[in-house]
Each structure stands twice: as C-alpha cells, then as structure tokens.
Amino acid sequence: MSVEYHVKLIQDGNTQTLSIPQEIALSTSEVIIRQEEGKLIIEPYQKRSLLEVLATLEDSEEDINVNDEDLLPLDEIEI
C-alpha cells in the first residue's frame, strides 16, 4: 500500500513549486517530470550512457556516402 501526502503548491509567476516530505524525498537534485492521464509523475533523473541512447535509435535505410578524399590526412598520434 502506498502512502499519500497532502501538500500545497506555491505559485510563483508561471511556475508552481511543491515541497516533498522528507519521508519520500528523492536522493537526487534532478528529476524527470511528465503528465500521464491527468497525473504528474516525478522520477529521479538518470543520465544515460551514449550506448544506451544509441540503442534507442531506429535503424536508417539511408545510404551514407563517405567521401574523405578532400580531407587532410590524420596526424600520427602517439599514445
């Protein structure tokens, strides 16, 4: 069973703010907020790696013509 809290919204110009009770406070300073079926959903923001982002992209059927003839040669890189 979930616990519910009654909190007041503070209107500041075009922005609304709410205080999250300590009992359900998130351990992050950034969140994702969205509206679903008239409800606000607040979730901790989790930065995704480049591989996770790329995995969400759809495959492209477009042929990409790579022509590097006009590019300068790469310098020798020593590691």
Secondary structure, 3 states (H helix, E strand, C coil): CCCCCCCCEEEECCEEEECCCHHHCCCCCCEEEEEECCEEEEEECCCCCHHHHHHCCCCCCCCCCCCCCCCCCCCCCCC
